[in-house]
């Protein structure tokens, strides 16, 4: 294991991979998706600013809870690319995704609490659906999980 010096301003792709626990192929993917950025040396090697580690941590945590990469990219695009983001920068970005996270929590709680009774689709496949959706009235509101969308 090659220790990254604490004062290193730039890291190689191998160092970023080792320090973040993310495969090099994933780092290249993140870069193609404009989630992280590097510069090329005269020898065509990638060099990442040290603050890339913080961006990667954010990406991994957000992915772990199911935030789509497009949303992650939108949040990260609000951070400066020319210097390390400050606490104020991160706080501003946090406010941007707080509503989405709250909505995701609400949907997950609905799934946890209501899935065993009815998935809200109007399919009448579960016995209790006849009580929750008599005569398949939810079908008039369109396809898919109508009850979960309405709550």
C-alpha positions as CSV (number, residue, x, y, z in Angstrom):
1,X,0.0,0.0,0.0
2,X,1.4,3.4,-1.1
3,X,0.6,6.1,1.5
4,X,-0.6,9.3,0.0
5,X,1.3,12.2,1.5
6,X,-1.0,14.3,3.7
7,X,0.1,17.5,1.9
8,X,-0.2,16.2,-1.7
9,X,-2.1,18.7,-3.8
10,X,-2.7,16.2,-6.6
11,X,-3.1,12.5,-6.7
12,X,-2.6,9.9,-9.4
13,X,-5.5,7.7,-10.4
14,X,-4.0,4.8,-8.5
15,X,-3.7,6.9,-5.3
16,X,-7.3,8.1,-5.6
17,X,-8.5,4.6,-6.2
18,X,-6.5,3.3,-3.2
19,X,-7.5,6.1,-0.9
20,X,-11.2,6.1,-1.9
21,X,-11.7,2.4,-2.3
22,X,-13.2,3.0,-5.8
23,X,-11.9,1.0,-8.8
24,X,-9.9,2.8,-11.4
25,X,-12.5,1.9,-14.0
26,X,-15.2,3.6,-11.8
27,X,-13.1,6.7,-11.5
28,X,-12.8,6.9,-15.3
29,X,-16.6,6.4,-15.5
30,X,-17.1,9.2,-13.0
31,X,-14.9,11.4,-15.0
32,X,-16.8,10.7,-18.3
33,X,-19.9,11.6,-16.4
34,X,-18.4,14.9,-15.3
35,X,-18.7,14.0,-11.6
36,X,-14.9,14.4,-11.1
37,X,-12.2,16.2,-13.1
38,X,-8.5,15.6,-13.7
39,X,-5.8,17.3,-15.6
40,X,-3.3,15.5,-17.8
41,X,0.5,15.6,-17.3
42,X,2.9,16.0,-20.1
43,X,3.2,12.1,-20.0
44,X,-0.7,11.9,-20.4
45,X,-1.2,10.7,-16.9
46,X,-4.3,11.8,-14.9
47,X,-3.8,14.0,-11.9
48,X,-6.7,14.7,-9.6
49,X,-7.0,17.5,-7.1
50,X,-7.0,16.2,-3.5
51,X,-10.6,17.5,-3.0
52,X,-11.7,14.8,-5.5
53,X,-11.7,12.4,-2.6
54,X,-14.5,14.4,-0.9
55,X,-16.5,14.4,-4.2
56,X,-16.1,10.6,-4.5
57,X,-17.2,10.1,-0.9
58,X,-20.4,12.2,-1.7
59,X,-21.0,10.2,-4.9
60,X,-20.6,6.8,-3.1
61,X,-22.9,7.8,-0.2
62,X,-25.5,9.3,-2.5
63,X,-25.4,6.2,-4.7
64,X,-25.7,3.9,-1.7
65,X,-29.1,5.5,-0.8
66,X,-30.3,5.4,-4.4
67,X,-29.8,8.9,-5.6
68,X,-29.5,8.8,-9.5
69,X,-26.1,9.8,-11.0
70,X,-27.9,12.6,-13.0
71,X,-29.0,14.1,-9.7
72,X,-25.5,13.7,-8.2
73,X,-24.0,15.4,-11.2
74,X,-26.5,18.3,-10.8
75,X,-25.5,18.8,-7.2
76,X,-21.8,18.5,-7.8
77,X,-22.0,21.0,-10.7
78,X,-22.9,23.6,-8.1
79,X,-19.4,23.2,-6.5
80,X,-16.4,25.2,-7.7
81,X,-13.9,23.3,-10.0
82,X,-11.1,25.8,-9.5
83,X,-10.6,25.3,-5.8
84,X,-11.5,23.1,-2.9
85,X,-15.2,23.5,-1.9
86,X,-15.6,25.4,1.4
87,X,-18.0,24.4,4.1
88,X,-20.4,27.1,2.8
89,X,-20.3,25.5,-0.7
90,X,-21.2,22.1,0.7
91,X,-23.9,23.6,2.9
92,X,-25.4,25.3,-0.2
93,X,-25.4,22.0,-2.1
94,X,-26.9,20.2,0.9
95,X,-29.9,22.5,0.8
96,X,-30.4,21.7,-2.9
97,X,-30.8,18.0,-2.3
98,X,-32.5,18.1,1.1
99,X,-36.0,18.1,-0.4
100,X,-35.2,15.2,-2.7
101,X,-33.9,13.2,0.2
102,X,-37.0,14.0,2.3
103,X,-39.2,12.8,-0.6
104,X,-37.1,9.6,-0.9
105,X,-37.5,8.9,2.8
106,X,-41.3,9.4,2.5
107,X,-41.5,7.0,-0.5
108,X,-39.4,4.4,1.4
109,X,-41.6,4.6,4.4
110,X,-44.6,4.1,2.2
111,X,-43.0,1.1,0.7
112,X,-42.2,-0.3,4.1
113,X,-45.6,0.3,5.6
114,X,-48.0,-0.3,2.7
115,X,-46.3,-2.9,0.5
116,X,-47.6,-6.0,2.5
117,X,-51.2,-4.8,2.1
118,X,-51.3,-3.5,-1.4
119,X,-48.7,-2.1,-3.8
120,X,-51.2,0.4,-5.0
121,X,-51.3,-0.7,-8.5
122,X,-55.0,-1.5,-8.9
123,X,-54.3,-5.1,-10.1
124,X,-56.6,-6.8,-7.6
125,X,-54.0,-9.5,-7.2
126,X,-53.9,-9.4,-3.4
127,X,-57.1,-10.1,-1.5
128,X,-57.1,-6.8,0.4
129,X,-57.0,-4.9,-2.9
130,X,-60.7,-5.5,-3.2
131,X,-61.1,-3.4,-0.1
132,X,-58.5,-0.8,-0.9
133,X,-59.5,-0.5,-4.6
134,X,-63.0,-1.8,-5.0
135,X,-64.1,-2.3,-8.7
136,X,-60.5,-1.3,-9.7
137,X,-61.4,2.4,-9.5
138,X,-57.7,3.3,-9.4
139,X,-57.3,2.1,-13.0
140,X,-59.2,5.3,-14.0
141,X,-56.3,7.3,-12.8
142,X,-53.7,5.7,-15.1
143,X,-51.2,2.9,-15.0
144,X,-48.8,2.1,-12.2
145,X,-48.8,2.4,-8.4
146,X,-51.5,5.1,-8.0
147,X,-51.9,5.0,-4.2
148,X,-48.3,5.4,-3.5
149,X,-48.1,8.4,-5.9
150,X,-51.1,10.1,-4.3
151,X,-50.0,10.0,-0.6
